[in-house]
Amino acid sequence: MKQFLYTLSAIAILVGLQSCLPTLTVTNYSICQNNTVPSGQGMVASTTLTSSINWYAAPTGGSVLYTGTVFNPVGVAGSGITNTGTSGTTTFYAIEQTSTSSRTAVTFTINPSPTASITSNTTVVCSSGANATLSANTGTGLTYQWKLNGSNVSGATNATYTTNVTGAYTCAVSNSTCGPIISNSITLTAGTPPTATATAAGATSFCPGGSVVLNANTGTGLTYQWQQNGSNISGATNAAYTASGTGSYTVIVTNVAGCNATSSAIAVSANGSFTVAIAYTGPVNVCAGNPVTLNSSVSSSAVTYQWNLNGIAVPGATDASFQCATSGNYTVTAHDASISCTVTSNPMVITVYPQPNSYVAYASPLSFCEGGAVVLTANTDPALTCQWLRDGYVIPGATGYYNVAEQTGYYSVIATDVHNCADTSDRVSINVFPLPQPTITRTANVFATASTFSNYQWLRNGAEIPGATQYSYTATSNGAFSVTVWDANNCTRTSDAIFINDLSANGAVAPSDQIIVYPNPTAKIVFIDAPQSSLNVYLCTMDGKLVCYWLATKEVDLTDVAAGNYVMTLLDQDNRVLKVEKLLKSDK
């Protein structure tokens, strides 16, 4: 029982002692970087006792840094914190002076402050056109408030701010623990807008396909943007613009400050639909002398025309149709007075090939006797083909560069080139005189022919009889007589021969029975057996026409003589008839 009482008394005493121990309460402190700790502020330690608080830099040992309930370590020797320029957390330790318990940790934190700086793309703004874009520095967790002349700009809480209002701009930048930090100041001033004018260099009313040049005012550093009906025209950024469509045209002029102005509008009108083209029939590649007829696609009493060759107006060519005979590029310019519109067609290429040069040349007379000829020569250009004509009709097969003309008529030649262009030469007149037709009549031993010929020459046995140059001749010996005559055109011909064998003058002898002609009939060779060493042999038809003759022979070859009955006359070297015999020439 005593023992229990003793134990209970000890517990009571222990509890009483614990309730008498001091209690230490601490409060951490934080401040933004580069700020000054206000007087009377810092880490705080309080106790239930009336004794002071000691502050240390370490949990054990070391020297007392400061004694008091509120401790600002900035600038305190041994604290390690000379100023608030460096962010970070430092732990200090507080303890009641009379206490023997452990020291209590307390933190002093310097929170990092944000930087605040701003830039601008320009310091000049315009009421129309150029705006300034102000930009603040960026970073994680930063917030912004833009200020104009020191006052907050409502809603301007982004890192950038765009404005065209003049004044001094700053930005208050804060992070999650510190701020706001006020940035540097940028002052925006008002720029002067440029002048914007637009003028037309020509008529602003024209037809489709036409245009007018619009010019803006010019100046150093100006830029341009043309608009049609209030919308930007892509790529139209020069001081001049060529307008070809109907609409209202303006130009926005901008100066180097970014200020702009818009010109007054110019109304451009394309009056209606009016186009012109060239129509034609047939080929456009033709030969000279075959003009091509070109027609305007527009035909109206209100339209006037002007045809052009290679861009140059053709004098007098003012109809809706035009015949062109020269190579080149043809256009037609049409003016429609009803809509004050002038348009020019696309060019039509016409090729006119030159005609070849066709002619007939000759080197001998064009008038000659029957049996003669003249060689007619055409243009020998190898690129040409020829066709000869007589009296306007094609001569079959006469397609060479020359033609041998043997008949009376008018001769010409058609020369054709690779383009099928043809030219017909002038006609050449050929006159072929017929040969005279002499015939001989015999009265006794007198031979005669017509007295209308110009000249005569009698022949005996094919040889000219000297002095026998009249239209008649009196024979004095036997033989084959013919006459050569010349007419007024100097055409000549020899008559058929008349054979005479009944003259006995000059000691003519009768045919000798001693003369034998064999074989008879014969197909080839005829042999003559006679006392004479050689004979003259004449072969005539049964009606007296001379076929052929042989001189000083006793053997004749009839191979080339047609089959039939003939008269063979044998004469001596004085041409005295020795024998006349009928001869049959056979085929075999």
Secondary structure, DSSP 8 states (H G I E B T S, - for coil): -HHHHHHHHHHHHHHHHHTTS--EEEE-EEEETT----TT-SEEEEESSSS-EEEESSSSSS---EESSEE--TT-TTSS-S-SSS-EEEEEEEEETT--S--EEEEEEEE------EEES-SEE-SSB--EEEEE---TT-EEEEEETTEE-TT--SSEEEE---EEEEEEEE-SSS--EE---EEEEE-------EEESS-SEE-TT--EEEEE---TT-EEEEEETTEE-TT--SSEEEE-SSEEEEEEEE-TTSBEEE---EEEEE-S-----EEE-S-SEEETT--EEEEES---TTEEEEEEETTEE-TT--SSEEEE-S-EEEEEEEEETTTTEEEE---EEEEEE-------EESS-SEEETT--EEEE----TT-EEEEEETTEE-TT--SSEEEE-SSEEEEEEEE-TT--EEE---EEEEEE-------EEETTEEE--TTSSEEEEEETTEE-TT--SSEEE--S-EEEEEEEE-TT--EEE---EEE----TTT-----TT-EEESSSBSSEEEEE-SSS-EEEEEEETTS-EEEEEEEESEEE-TTS-SEEEEEEEE-TT--EEEEEEEEE---
